Amino acid sequence: MSPAHPLSPTLSLTIADEAAMERLAEDMAAILGPGDVIALSGDLGAGKSTFSRALLRAFAGDPALEVPSPTFTLVQTYDLKRLTISHLDLYRLEEPEELEELGLDDLTATGAALIEWPEKAGRFLPASRLILSIAHSGADDAREVTFSFASPAAESRWTERLARTQRIRALADAASFQGAERRYLTGDASARAYEVIRKPQKSAVLMNSPAAYDLAKPGGMPSYSETVHRARTVDAFIALTGELRRRGYSAPELYAIDRDAGLLLQENLGGEGIITPDRRPIPERYAAAVQLLAEMHADTDWPQDLPVSGMGGMELARHAVPAYSENALLTEADLFLEWYVPWRAGADPATLPATPDAQERAEYRALWQTALARIAGAQTGWVMRDYHSPNILWLKEREGHAKLGLIDYQDCVIGPVAYDLASLLLDARVDIPRTLEDELLAGYLASRKAQDAGFDEELFRAAYAVMGAQRVAKILGAFVRLKYAYGKPQYMAHMTRMTDYLDRTLAHPALAELADWFRARVS
């Protein structure tokens, strides 16, 4: 803790009424993270408790969440799904030193805090805090809210996030979502996050995709994301969405675009998917997803160069769908060698990722190159790359392949089309019984042979096995990396399922040389 050194205010807002105060609280809830402290300053009745209550309810996603005033208890802690938030009211604090007894340092070590009457705490507040000063302004319900920082560290911590959350609100307003609620929807294994922007009669999904992440390494070496051709701006999603919709697939309509900030406001395709609430596959919906791929793969005219169009249809740029290069495939497979193998051997997490010796890496890559060479003649085309249950929605009111809503395809590449079928039938988050996998694979093969008498089933099965094994190896390593490098341990729950899938793929003769190598390190 350190004394306050308030800086000049950077933002002052006139809040018209209680509803506007709740919208401001939602904007702040959207950016709140571990270690954040918001100090709420203002007279009695200024709106501090209104703001705190709205923020907690927005963060919890529960408009009925009971938020009692902590005036007498001094602190009330909410252990919410994404973050623990402590609500402090220091009005009855007799001595600033008492704050230490409340354990604010511990509360904010991994959580966040809202503090009303921060003036009572004296020098015992963190220097990184954001100060919101709330004052009456003219009309009874109007308030003036001024943002300021307690120190240069606070300014550094908050400035960019404050600007971004305001930019999201402005984008929603410009798309006729003025005054809409904002609710966190989900994050994924990348830096992207999603929100629902909702009004009583309509809703949208916001994709929040920061452009500047996983930057190039020192010395000009490309980052992992660059090497494996991950999309690092929203241009890919805009371009691919346009082409999918032009061909009649249910990609989301784009309502508003902020390319510079990496923000897209898009059609809400709903929350009904292809699995049951207890995460079991719905066979007929998986079958429909398989048939969509069969239809897509029968069309060999998918372009590699696409326009990036703005809201008025004007072309803003071009997007080249990258080739799924051998180097990208090997680099992804390396995650198994660098993260999973040492973790499985009991390595100290602090030593991860481990750097394998040159001979081991060369042997591992040579085995993969042998397998990849065996499928060199397999059909290539668009590979959406994450075509699995989280990214496939069920739109029962639509017909044909339009029943399947497609999202999260911005990392699309040109590669062996069998990859997407393996992604679906070896679903990382859902147990797909072997019998169901076989039935669905047979359904795909039957459709392709009906469309094309020259379809090579044997080569496709080999490509399915090799691409499936490559994807599983990548994911096993990625799950370990997500836990120890990015603090996302939830993916480790899928490990057993993935090792079972690996065994299935390794049974194919195209992976004979790799099979012994893998089994020695997984079994």
Kinemage of the C-alpha trace (Angstrom):
@kinemage 1
@onewidth
@group {chain A} dominant
@subgroup {mainchain}
@vectorlist {calphas} color= white
{ca met a 1} P 0.000 0.000 0.000
{ca ser a 2} L 1.131 3.556 -0.575
{ca pro a 3} L -0.191 7.102 -0.201
{ca ala a 4} L -2.485 8.470 -2.874
{ca his a 5} L -1.080 10.798 -5.532
{ca pro a 6} L -4.185 11.744 -7.538
{ca leu a 7} L -3.555 12.700 -11.129
{ca ser a 8} L -5.621 15.035 -13.261
{ca pro a 9} L -8.991 13.541 -14.199
{ca thr a 10} L -8.957 11.868 -17.593
{ca leu a 11} L -12.688 11.441 -18.046
{ca ser a 12} L -15.840 13.065 -16.771
{ca leu a 13} L -19.290 11.755 -17.656
{ca thr a 14} L -22.748 13.126 -17.042
{ca ile a 15} L -25.010 10.274 -15.978
{ca ala a 16} L -28.644 11.123 -16.616
{ca asp a 17} L -30.374 8.649 -14.317
{ca glu a 18} L -30.119 5.355 -12.450
{ca ala a 19} L -30.396 3.305 -15.651
{ca ala a 20} L -27.419 5.182 -17.106
{ca met a 21} L -25.467 4.524 -13.897
{ca glu a 22} L -26.211 0.817 -14.285
{ca arg a 23} L -24.943 0.898 -17.888
{ca leu a 24} L -21.721 2.550 -16.672
{ca ala a 25} L -21.354 -0.192 -14.067
{ca glu a 26} L -21.789 -2.818 -16.791
{ca asp a 27} L -19.053 -1.163 -18.847
{ca met a 28} L -16.745 -1.380 -15.837
{ca ala a 29} L -17.748 -4.972 -15.034
{ca ala a 30} L -16.683 -5.932 -18.561
{ca ile a 31} L -13.058 -4.968 -17.855
{ca leu a 32} L -12.699 -5.884 -14.164
{ca gly a 33} L -9.914 -8.341 -13.429
{ca pro a 34} L -7.749 -9.779 -10.632
{ca gly a 35} L -6.026 -7.130 -8.515
{ca asp a 36} L -8.333 -4.299 -9.575
{ca val a 37} L -9.560 -1.837 -6.959
{ca ile a 38} L -12.216 0.780 -7.691
{ca ala a 39} L -12.544 3.494 -5.041
{ca leu a 40} L -16.007 5.105 -5.047
{ca ser a 41} L -16.037 8.599 -3.614
{ca gly a 42} L -19.117 10.783 -3.071
{ca asp a 43} L -21.632 12.115 -0.557
{ca leu a 44} L -24.484 10.122 0.930
{ca gly a 45} L -26.981 9.275 -1.786
{ca ala a 46} L -24.565 10.061 -4.599
{ca gly a 47} L -24.971 6.620 -6.175
{ca lys a 48} L -21.995 4.636 -4.920
{ca ser a 49} L -24.131 1.702 -3.783
{ca thr a 50} L -26.199 1.828 -6.974
{ca phe a 51} L -23.022 1.524 -9.008
{ca ser a 52} L -21.619 -1.299 -6.850
{ca arg a 53} L -24.859 -3.267 -6.903
{ca ala a 54} L -25.168 -2.959 -10.686
{ca leu a 55} L -21.550 -3.957 -11.276
{ca leu a 56} L -21.843 -7.059 -9.094
{ca arg a 57} L -25.086 -8.127 -10.749
{ca ala a 58} L -23.665 -7.573 -14.212
{ca phe a 59} L -20.501 -9.514 -13.401
{ca ala a 60} L -22.537 -12.348 -11.908
{ca gly a 61} L -24.953 -12.314 -14.841
{ca asp a 62} L -27.752 -12.315 -12.283
{ca pro a 63} L -30.034 -9.255 -12.137
{ca ala a 64} L -31.638 -10.643 -8.961
{ca leu a 65} L -28.355 -11.116 -7.070
{ca glu a 66} L -28.838 -9.916 -3.509
{ca val a 67} L -26.293 -7.191 -2.741
{ca pro a 68} L -26.764 -5.980 0.830
{ca ser a 69} L -24.948 -2.891 2.024
{ca pro a 70} L -21.776 -3.810 3.938
{ca thr a 71} L -22.097 -0.706 6.138
{ca phe a 72} L -22.031 -2.720 9.357
{ca thr a 73} L -19.971 -5.734 8.261
{ca leu a 74} L -17.530 -3.439 6.394
{ca val a 75} L -16.918 -6.090 3.733
{ca gln a 76} L -19.062 -8.510 1.738
{ca thr a 77} L -17.307 -10.985 -0.570
{ca tyr a 78} L -18.863 -12.537 -3.683
{ca asp a 79} L -17.204 -15.703 -4.952
{ca leu a 80} L -18.364 -15.466 -8.555
{ca lys a 81} L -17.586 -17.855 -11.396
{ca arg a 82} L -14.951 -15.740 -13.121
{ca leu a 83} L -13.619 -13.703 -10.204
{ca thr a 84} L -14.042 -13.090 -6.481
{ca ile a 85} L -15.161 -9.510 -5.853
{ca ser a 86} L -15.172 -7.851 -2.421
{ca his a 87} L -17.504 -4.953 -1.694
{ca leu a 88} L -16.275 -2.710 1.123
{ca asp a 89} L -18.088 0.165 2.825
{ca leu a 90} L -15.696 2.055 5.094
{ca tyr a 91} L -18.177 4.650 6.381
{ca arg a 92} L -18.018 3.187 9.900
{ca leu a 93} L -14.277 2.529 9.857
{ca glu a 94} L -12.897 4.189 12.984
{ca glu a 95} L -9.171 4.056 12.225
{ca pro a 96} L -7.474 3.593 8.850
{ca glu a 97} L -5.301 0.852 10.344
{ca glu a 98} L -8.405 -1.303 10.739
{ca leu a 99} L -8.331 -1.837 6.978
{ca glu a 100} L -5.328 -4.106 7.417
{ca glu a 101} L -7.423 -6.332 9.680
{ca leu a 102} L -9.967 -6.714 6.881
{ca gly a 103} L -7.235 -8.280 4.728
{ca leu a 104} L -7.567 -6.074 1.657
{ca asp a 105} L -4.209 -7.268 0.333
{ca asp a 106} L -5.389 -10.875 0.489
{ca leu a 107} L -8.775 -10.019 -1.029
{ca thr a 108} L -7.160 -8.390 -4.057
{ca ala a 109} L -4.292 -10.839 -4.510
{ca thr a 110} L -6.470 -12.860 -6.888
{ca gly a 111} L -9.759 -10.941 -6.701
{ca ala a 112} L -11.065 -7.408 -7.157
{ca ala a 113} L -12.555 -4.865 -4.765
{ca leu a 114} L -15.111 -2.057 -4.791
{ca ile a 115} L -14.552 0.399 -1.939
{ca glu a 116} L -17.108 2.966 -0.828
{ca trp a 117} L -15.930 5.850 1.369
{ca pro a 118} L -12.243 5.258 0.482
{ca glu a 119} L -11.306 8.541 2.215
{ca lys a 120} L -11.612 6.705 5.537
{ca ala a 121} L -8.711 4.430 4.615
{ca gly a 122} L -6.034 7.125 4.460
{ca arg a 123} L -2.773 5.728 3.164
{ca phe a 124} L -3.878 2.083 3.348
{ca leu a 125} L -5.252 1.778 -0.167
{ca pro a 126} L -3.327 0.363 -3.148
{ca ala a 127} L -1.663 2.932 -5.382
{ca ser a 128} L -3.017 1.134 -8.454
{ca arg a 129} L -6.624 1.977 -7.658
{ca leu a 130} L -9.034 3.739 -9.965
{ca ile a 131} L -11.008 6.563 -8.340
{ca leu a 132} L -14.620 7.237 -9.334
{ca ser a 133} L -15.910 10.466 -7.850
{ca ile a 134} L -19.701 10.737 -8.022
{ca ala a 135} L -21.496 14.038 -7.454
{ca his a 136} L -25.033 15.372 -7.877
{ca ser a 137} L -25.430 17.351 -11.094
{ca gly a 138} L -28.417 19.623 -11.579
{ca ala a 139} L -31.534 17.487 -11.920
{ca asp a 140} L -32.404 15.080 -9.106
{ca asp a 141} L -31.289 11.925 -10.866
{ca ala a 142} L -28.330 13.335 -12.790
{ca arg a 143} L -24.807 12.642 -11.617
{ca glu a 144} L -21.321 13.740 -12.677
{ca val a 145} L -18.848 10.845 -12.571
{ca thr a 146} L -15.166 11.725 -12.739
{ca phe a 147} L -12.454 9.138 -13.285
{ca ser a 148} L -8.979 9.728 -11.866
{ca phe a 149} L -5.927 7.682 -10.969
{ca ala a 150} L -4.213 7.330 -7.610
{ca ser a 151} L -0.731 7.035 -9.163
{ca pro a 152} L 1.100 6.607 -12.469
{ca ala a 153} L 0.810 2.851 -11.874
{ca ala a 154} L -2.969 3.217 -11.737
{ca glu a 155} L -2.983 5.247 -14.937
{ca ser a 156} L -0.963 2.545 -16.697
{ca arg a 157} L -3.224 -0.176 -15.335
{ca trp a 158} L -6.539 1.387 -16.321
{ca thr a 159} L -6.223 3.789 -19.245
{ca glu a 160} L -6.281 1.348 -22.142
{ca arg a 161} L -9.058 -0.767 -20.682
{ca leu a 162} L -11.239 2.254 -19.963
{ca ala a 163} L -10.821 3.464 -23.523
{ca arg a 164} L -11.667 0.029 -24.901
{ca thr a 165} L -14.837 -0.451 -22.881
{ca gln a 166} L -16.029 3.023 -23.933
{ca arg a 167} L -15.288 2.122 -27.544
{ca ile a 168} L -17.425 -1.014 -27.220
{ca arg a 169} L -20.294 1.017 -25.830
{ca ala a 170} L -19.956 3.524 -28.692
{ca leu a 171} L -19.990 0.698 -31.263
{ca ala a 172} L -23.176 -0.716 -29.740
{ca asp a 173} L -24.800 2.718 -29.690
{ca ala a 174} L -23.936 3.281 -33.346
{ca ala a 175} L -25.634 -0.015 -34.251
{ca ser a 176} L -28.934 1.009 -32.623
{ca phe a 177} L -28.194 -0.736 -29.346
{ca gln a 178} L -28.309 2.435 -27.263
{ca gly a 179} L -28.724 1.684 -23.579
{ca ala a 180} L -28.342 -2.064 -24.145
{ca glu a 181} L -27.233 -4.424 -21.398
{ca arg a 182} L -23.754 -5.919 -21.645
{ca arg a 183} L -23.190 -9.416 -20.305
{ca tyr a 184} L -20.067 -11.569 -20.501
{ca leu a 185} L -20.696 -14.588 -22.687
{ca thr a 186} L -17.493 -16.552 -22.942
{ca gly a 187} L -13.782 -16.454 -23.558
{ca asp a 188} L -11.786 -18.967 -25.528
{ca ala a 189} L -8.271 -20.342 -25.506
{ca ser a 190} L -7.028 -17.223 -27.302
{ca ala a 191} L -7.139 -13.578 -26.233
{ca arg a 192} L -10.645 -13.187 -27.660
{ca ala a 193} L -13.680 -12.673 -25.465
{ca tyr a 194} L -17.375 -12.390 -26.234
{ca glu a 195} L -20.293 -10.448 -24.763
{ca val a 196} L -24.027 -10.416 -25.325
{ca ile a 197} L -25.341 -6.934 -26.091
{ca arg a 198} L -29.053 -7.037 -25.317
{ca lys a 199} L -32.162 -4.873 -25.581
{ca pro a 200} L -35.688 -6.105 -24.819
{ca gln a 201} L -36.506 -6.939 -28.441
{ca lys a 202} L -33.111 -7.843 -29.899
{ca ser a 203} L -29.610 -8.929 -29.037
{ca ala a 204} L -26.184 -9.229 -30.599
{ca val a 205} L -22.836 -10.830 -29.810
{ca leu a 206} L -19.734 -8.706 -29.507
{ca met a 207} L -16.397 -10.230 -30.516
{ca asn a 208} L -13.614 -8.492 -28.608
{ca ser a 209} L -10.400 -9.510 -30.340
{ca pro a 210} L -7.333 -7.494 -29.309
{ca ala a 211} L -5.011 -7.312 -32.289
{ca ala a 212} L -1.702 -6.932 -30.445
{ca tyr a 213} L -1.162 -10.277 -28.747
{ca asp a 214} L 1.441 -12.994 -29.178
{ca leu a 215} L 3.792 -10.586 -30.890
{ca ala a 216} L 6.920 -11.467 -32.840
{ca lys a 217} L 9.798 -12.747 -30.756
{ca pro a 218} L 13.006 -10.766 -30.190
{ca gly a 219} L 15.303 -10.869 -33.176
{ca gly a 220} L 12.435 -10.789 -35.649
{ca met a 221} L 11.485 -14.440 -35.204
{ca pro a 222} L 7.776 -15.027 -35.858
{ca ser a 223} L 5.542 -15.756 -32.889
{ca tyr a 224} L 3.732 -19.056 -32.457
{ca ser a 225} L 0.501 -17.491 -33.730
{ca glu a 226} L 2.201 -16.188 -36.858
{ca thr a 227} L 3.909 -19.507 -37.531
{ca val a 228} L 0.707 -21.536 -37.307
{ca his a 229} L -1.322 -18.939 -39.234
{ca arg a 230} L -3.705 -17.789 -36.529
{ca ala a 231} L -5.716 -14.708 -37.409
{ca arg a 232} L -4.312 -11.708 -35.565
{ca thr a 233} L -6.899 -9.140 -36.723
{ca val a 234} L -10.630 -9.311 -37.393
{ca asp a 235} L -10.085 -9.017 -41.152
{ca ala a 236} L -10.065 -12.794 -41.589
{ca phe a 237} L -13.400 -13.191 -39.813
{ca ile a 238} L -14.972 -10.380 -41.853
{ca ala a 239} L -13.746 -11.834 -45.147
{ca leu a 240} L -14.652 -15.457 -44.382
{ca thr a 241} L -18.071 -14.439 -43.047
{ca gly a 242} L -18.858 -12.670 -46.285
{ca glu a 243} L -18.025 -15.723 -48.384
{ca leu a 244} L -19.869 -18.191 -46.145
{ca arg a 245} L -23.004 -16.066 -46.149
{ca arg a 246} L -22.794 -15.577 -49.911
{ca arg a 247} L -22.912 -19.379 -50.290
{ca gly a 248} L -25.909 -19.743 -47.957
{ca tyr a 249} L -24.171 -20.926 -44.793
{ca ser a 250} L -25.354 -19.560 -41.447
{ca ala a 251} L -22.413 -17.399 -40.512
{ca pro a 252} L -23.498 -14.420 -38.376
{ca glu a 253} L -24.543 -11.180 -40.000
{ca leu a 254} L -22.215 -8.328 -39.037
{ca tyr a 255} L -24.041 -5.326 -37.547
{ca ala a 256} L -21.058 -3.071 -36.813
{ca ile a 257} L -17.294 -3.203 -37.371
{ca asp a 258} L -14.400 -1.459 -35.651
{ca arg a 259} L -11.411 -2.944 -37.477
{ca asp a 260} L -8.797 -0.824 -35.732
{ca ala a 261} L -9.904 -1.967 -32.282
{ca gly a 262} L -10.692 -5.561 -33.261
{ca leu a 263} L -14.375 -5.276 -32.361
{ca leu a 264} L -17.263 -6.874 -34.242
{ca leu a 265} L -20.937 -6.651 -33.340
{ca gln a 266} L -22.651 -9.604 -34.931
{ca glu a 267} L -25.886 -11.530 -35.139
{ca asn a 268} L -26.710 -13.606 -32.071
{ca leu a 269} L -27.278 -17.120 -33.394
{ca gly a 270} L -28.547 -18.279 -30.002
{ca gly a 271} L -27.274 -20.738 -27.451
{ca glu a 272} L -28.666 -24.057 -28.652
{ca gly a 273} L -25.922 -26.366 -29.852
{ca ile a 274} L -25.410 -29.921 -31.013
{ca ile a 275} L -24.948 -31.437 -27.550
{ca thr a 276} L -27.284 -32.009 -24.595
{ca pro a 277} L -27.095 -29.881 -21.424
{ca asp a 278} L -25.063 -32.664 -19.798
{ca arg a 279} L -22.595 -32.556 -22.693
{ca arg a 280} L -23.565 -35.642 -24.668
{ca pro a 281} L -23.668 -35.590 -28.470
{ca ile a 282} L -27.058 -35.359 -30.172
{ca pro a 283} L -26.480 -37.878 -32.993
{ca glu a 284} L -28.851 -36.366 -35.570
{ca arg a 285} L -27.282 -32.931 -35.117
{ca tyr a 286} L -23.776 -34.336 -35.433
{ca ala a 287} L -24.952 -36.120 -38.564
{ca ala a 288} L -26.183 -32.791 -39.950
{ca ala a 289} L -22.808 -31.206 -39.142
{ca val a 290} L -21.078 -34.063 -40.966
{ca gln a 291} L -23.295 -33.600 -44.016
{ca leu a 292} L -22.525 -29.882 -44.061
{ca leu a 293} L -18.833 -30.757 -44.354
{ca ala a 294} L -19.543 -33.320 -47.071
{ca glu a 295} L -21.399 -30.660 -49.073
{ca met a 296} L -18.723 -28.052 -48.453
{ca his a 297} L -15.922 -30.439 -49.464
{ca ala a 298} L -17.748 -31.484 -52.624
{ca asp a 299} L -17.443 -27.890 -53.783
{ca thr a 300} L -13.827 -27.400 -54.844
{ca asp a 301} L -14.281 -23.761 -55.818
{ca trp a 302} L -13.553 -22.130 -52.461
{ca pro a 303} L -11.448 -18.994 -53.050
{ca gln a 304} L -8.128 -18.285 -51.348
{ca asp a 305} L -8.234 -14.506 -51.871
{ca leu a 306} L -11.192 -12.677 -50.330
{ca pro a 307} L -12.382 -9.080 -49.924
{ca val a 308} L -12.589 -7.496 -46.478
{ca ser a 309} L -15.741 -5.409 -46.798
{ca gly a 310} L -17.019 -2.638 -44.558
{ca met a 311} L -20.607 -2.097 -43.466
{ca gly a 312} L -21.506 -0.331 -46.705
{ca gly a 313} L -20.035 -3.133 -48.798
{ca met a 314} L -16.981 -1.111 -49.759
{ca glu a 315} L -13.820 -3.181 -50.032
{ca leu a 316} L -11.364 -2.133 -47.328
{ca ala a 317} L -8.622 -4.727 -47.808
{ca arg a 318} L -7.940 -8.258 -49.052
{ca his a 319} L -7.510 -11.414 -46.999
{ca ala a 320} L -5.456 -14.329 -48.286
{ca val a 321} L -6.462 -17.622 -46.658
{ca pro a 322} L -3.063 -19.047 -45.677
{ca ala a 323} L -1.844 -22.519 -46.569
{ca tyr a 324} L -1.624 -24.977 -43.675
{ca ser a 325} L 2.093 -25.384 -44.211
{ca glu a 326} L 4.124 -28.360 -43.070
{ca asn a 327} L 6.039 -26.059 -40.741
{ca ala a 328} L 2.759 -24.934 -39.147
{ca leu a 329} L 1.605 -28.518 -38.663
{ca leu a 330} L 4.931 -29.518 -37.126
{ca thr a 331} L 5.074 -26.446 -34.902
{ca glu a 332} L 1.620 -27.266 -33.533
{ca ala a 333} L 2.612 -30.890 -32.971
{ca asp a 334} L 5.709 -29.666 -31.111
{ca leu a 335} L 3.432 -28.522 -28.272
{ca phe a 336} L 3.094 -32.176 -27.301
{ca leu a 337} L 6.860 -32.560 -27.120
{ca glu a 338} L 7.510 -29.289 -25.297
{ca trp a 339} L 4.619 -29.246 -22.823
{ca tyr a 340} L 2.809 -32.570 -22.533
{ca val a 341} L 5.784 -34.960 -22.456
{ca pro a 342} L 7.657 -33.178 -19.625
{ca trp a 343} L 4.416 -32.579 -17.709
{ca arg a 344} L 3.557 -36.270 -18.001
{ca ala a 345} L 7.035 -37.100 -16.719
{ca gly a 346} L 6.415 -34.981 -13.605
{ca ala a 347} L 8.534 -31.957 -14.486
{ca asp a 348} L 8.411 -28.902 -12.252
{ca pro a 349} L 5.821 -26.595 -13.885
{ca ala a 350} L 8.293 -23.735 -13.515
{ca thr a 351} L 10.531 -25.464 -16.082
{ca leu a 352} L 7.822 -25.600 -18.761
{ca pro a 353} L 8.014 -25.470 -21.666
{ca ala a 354} L 10.928 -27.857 -21.784
{ca thr a 355} L 13.283 -27.657 -24.745
{ca pro a 356} L 13.847 -31.154 -26.143
{ca asp a 357} L 17.309 -32.001 -27.322
{ca ala a 358} L 17.929 -31.563 -31.018
{ca gln a 359} L 18.010 -35.276 -31.751
{ca glu a 360} L 14.674 -35.958 -30.079
{ca arg a 361} L 12.973 -33.078 -31.894
{ca ala a 362} L 14.468 -34.164 -35.226
{ca glu a 363} L 13.255 -37.746 -34.701
{ca tyr a 364} L 9.782 -36.577 -33.705
{ca arg a 365} L 9.445 -34.250 -36.682
{ca ala a 366} L 10.771 -36.864 -39.096
{ca leu a 367} L 8.060 -39.274 -37.960
{ca trp a 368} L 5.424 -36.634 -38.601
{ca gln a 369} L 6.898 -35.824 -42.003
{ca thr a 370} L 6.636 -39.488 -42.945
{ca ala a 371} L 2.959 -39.562 -41.976
{ca leu a 372} L 2.213 -36.291 -43.752
{ca ala a 373} L 3.938 -37.505 -46.905
{ca arg a 374} L 1.538 -40.469 -47.014
{ca ile a 375} L -1.441 -38.104 -47.335
{ca ala a 376} L 0.195 -35.606 -49.672
{ca gly a 377} L -2.366 -36.425 -52.364
{ca ala a 378} L -5.412 -35.953 -50.100
{ca gln a 379} L -7.990 -33.301 -50.986
{ca thr a 380} L -7.238 -29.817 -49.713
{ca gly a 381} L -9.527 -26.840 -49.296
{ca trp a 382} L -10.886 -24.584 -46.583
{ca val a 383} L -10.164 -25.943 -43.103
{ca met a 384} L -12.160 -24.002 -40.505
{ca arg a 385} L -9.873 -25.562 -37.892
{ca asp a 386} L -12.159 -25.450 -34.852
{ca tyr a 387} L -15.227 -27.116 -36.304
{ca his a 388} L -16.523 -28.741 -33.135
{ca ser a 389} L -19.376 -28.491 -30.627
{ca pro a 390} L -18.604 -25.069 -29.045
{ca asn a 391} L -18.654 -23.457 -32.484
{ca ile a 392} L -21.681 -25.112 -34.079
{ca leu a 393} L -25.149 -23.825 -33.158
{ca trp a 394} L -28.520 -25.395 -33.926
{ca leu a 395} L -30.985 -23.108 -35.712
{ca lys a 396} L -34.138 -25.230 -35.793
{ca glu a 397} L -36.174 -22.616 -37.645
{ca arg a 398} L -33.895 -22.777 -40.706
{ca glu a 399} L -33.639 -25.387 -43.444
{ca gly a 400} L -30.875 -27.578 -44.864
{ca his a 401} L -27.305 -26.793 -43.927
{ca ala a 402} L -28.487 -23.350 -42.786
{ca lys a 403} L -29.737 -25.114 -39.622
{ca leu a 404} L -26.116 -25.118 -38.455
{ca gly a 405} L -24.797 -21.776 -37.218
{ca leu a 406} L -21.043 -21.393 -37.732
{ca ile a 407} L -18.804 -19.282 -35.501
{ca asp a 408} L -15.109 -19.014 -34.598
{ca tyr a 409} L -13.664 -19.857 -38.022
{ca gln a 410} L -11.254 -16.915 -38.341
{ca asp a 411} L -8.199 -19.222 -38.249
{ca cys a 412} L -9.297 -20.920 -41.475
{ca val a 413} L -6.464 -22.253 -43.654
{ca ile a 414} L -6.052 -24.197 -46.883
{ca gly a 415} L -5.202 -27.742 -45.891
{ca pro a 416} L -6.396 -31.369 -45.859
{ca val a 417} L -10.191 -31.136 -45.549
{ca ala a 418} L -10.244 -34.285 -43.410
{ca tyr a 419} L -8.989 -32.073 -40.558
{ca asp a 420} L -12.402 -30.531 -39.909
{ca leu a 421} L -14.146 -33.901 -39.813
{ca ala a 422} L -11.555 -35.103 -37.277
{ca ser a 423} L -12.099 -31.925 -35.276
{ca leu a 424} L -15.828 -32.709 -35.099
{ca leu a 425} L -15.688 -36.461 -34.478
{ca leu a 426} L -12.787 -36.272 -32.004
{ca asp a 427} L -14.467 -33.441 -30.111
{ca ala a 428} L -12.151 -32.219 -27.366
{ca arg a 429} L -15.033 -31.264 -25.048
{ca val a 430} L -17.494 -34.104 -25.684
{ca asp a 431} L -17.219 -37.881 -25.386
{ca ile a 432} L -17.899 -39.261 -28.865
{ca pro a 433} L -18.368 -43.039 -28.564
{ca arg a 434} L -16.365 -45.050 -31.038
{ca thr a 435} L -19.530 -46.521 -32.505
{ca leu a 436} L -20.938 -43.034 -33.166
{ca glu a 437} L -17.640 -41.873 -34.674
{ca asp a 438} L -17.638 -44.853 -37.049
{ca glu a 439} L -21.272 -44.254 -38.027
{ca leu a 440} L -20.727 -40.563 -38.725
{ca leu a 441} L -17.510 -41.168 -40.651
{ca ala a 442} L -19.325 -43.764 -42.762
{ca gly a 443} L -22.078 -41.226 -43.428
{ca tyr a 444} L -19.560 -38.684 -44.648
{ca leu a 445} L -17.829 -41.209 -46.908
{ca ala a 446} L -21.140 -42.351 -48.384
{ca ser a 447} L -22.096 -38.762 -49.229
{ca arg a 448} L -18.767 -38.027 -50.852
{ca lys a 449} L -18.861 -41.206 -52.953
{ca ala a 450} L -22.400 -40.401 -54.046
{ca gln a 451} L -21.228 -36.960 -55.176
{ca asp a 452} L -18.008 -38.159 -56.807
{ca ala a 453} L -17.482 -41.658 -58.183
{ca gly a 454} L -13.720 -41.073 -58.098
{ca phe a 455} L -13.604 -40.199 -54.397
{ca asp a 456} L -10.664 -42.019 -52.759
{ca glu a 457} L -12.036 -43.409 -49.474
{ca glu a 458} L -8.781 -45.075 -48.438
{ca leu a 459} L -6.757 -41.881 -48.841
{ca phe a 460} L -9.402 -39.868 -46.973
{ca arg a 461} L -9.370 -42.330 -44.062
{ca ala a 462} L -5.591 -41.992 -43.887
{ca ala a 463} L -5.839 -38.186 -43.934
{ca tyr a 464} L -8.535 -38.322 -41.238
{ca ala a 465} L -6.259 -40.382 -38.986
{ca val a 466} L -3.132 -38.270 -39.555
{ca met a 467} L -4.933 -34.954 -39.159
{ca gly a 468} L -6.804 -36.282 -36.133
{ca ala a 469} L -3.571 -37.394 -34.472
{ca gln a 470} L -1.886 -34.081 -35.244
{ca arg a 471} L -4.806 -32.142 -33.763
{ca val a 472} L -4.941 -34.310 -30.634
{ca ala a 473} L -1.172 -33.989 -30.097
{ca lys a 474} L -1.423 -30.224 -30.459
{ca ile a 475} L -4.358 -30.011 -28.056
{ca leu a 476} L -2.749 -32.175 -25.384
{ca gly a 477} L 0.257 -29.859 -25.361
{ca ala a 478} L -1.926 -26.753 -25.601
{ca phe a 479} L -4.005 -27.742 -22.573
{ca val a 480} L -0.872 -28.014 -20.441
{ca arg a 481} L 0.325 -24.678 -21.796
{ca leu a 482} L -3.028 -23.022 -21.063
{ca lys a 483} L -2.807 -24.103 -17.442
{ca tyr a 484} L 0.784 -23.180 -16.688
{ca ala a 485} L 1.434 -20.282 -19.061
{ca tyr a 486} L -1.977 -18.597 -19.111
{ca gly a 487} L -3.645 -19.602 -15.846
{ca lys a 488} L -6.501 -21.504 -17.521
{ca pro a 489} L -6.552 -24.912 -15.799
{ca gln a 490} L -10.113 -25.841 -16.813
{ca tyr a 491} L -8.956 -27.444 -20.056
{ca met a 492} L -7.061 -30.165 -18.171
{ca ala a 493} L -10.414 -31.851 -17.468
{ca his a 494} L -10.398 -33.056 -21.083
{ca met a 495} L -7.056 -34.869 -20.980
{ca thr a 496} L -8.334 -38.433 -20.582
{ca arg a 497} L -10.744 -38.023 -23.481
{ca met a 498} L -7.989 -36.717 -25.718
{ca thr a 499} L -5.577 -39.556 -24.961
{ca asp a 500} L -8.367 -42.001 -25.833
{ca tyr a 501} L -8.859 -40.222 -29.149
{ca leu a 502} L -5.123 -40.404 -29.759
{ca asp a 503} L -5.233 -44.178 -29.371
{ca arg a 504} L -8.012 -44.348 -31.960
{ca thr a 505} L -6.091 -42.398 -34.574
{ca leu a 506} L -2.805 -44.201 -34.009
{ca ala a 507} L -4.399 -47.496 -34.997
{ca his a 508} L -4.278 -46.449 -38.669
{ca pro a 509} L -1.342 -47.866 -40.698
{ca ala a 510} L -0.424 -44.381 -41.944
{ca leu a 511} L 0.757 -43.626 -38.402
{ca ala a 512} L 2.558 -46.899 -37.762
{ca glu a 513} L 5.963 -45.321 -37.038
{ca leu a 514} L 4.496 -42.631 -34.809
{ca ala a 515} L 2.338 -45.053 -32.837
{ca asp a 516} L 5.153 -46.600 -30.785
{ca trp a 517} L 6.707 -43.191 -30.120
{ca phe a 518} L 3.433 -41.764 -28.794
{ca arg a 519} L 2.361 -44.763 -26.769
{ca ala a 520} L 5.669 -44.797 -24.928
{ca arg a 521} L 4.958 -41.274 -23.723
{ca val a 522} L 1.201 -41.400 -23.051
{ca ser a 523} L 0.530 -44.851 -21.607
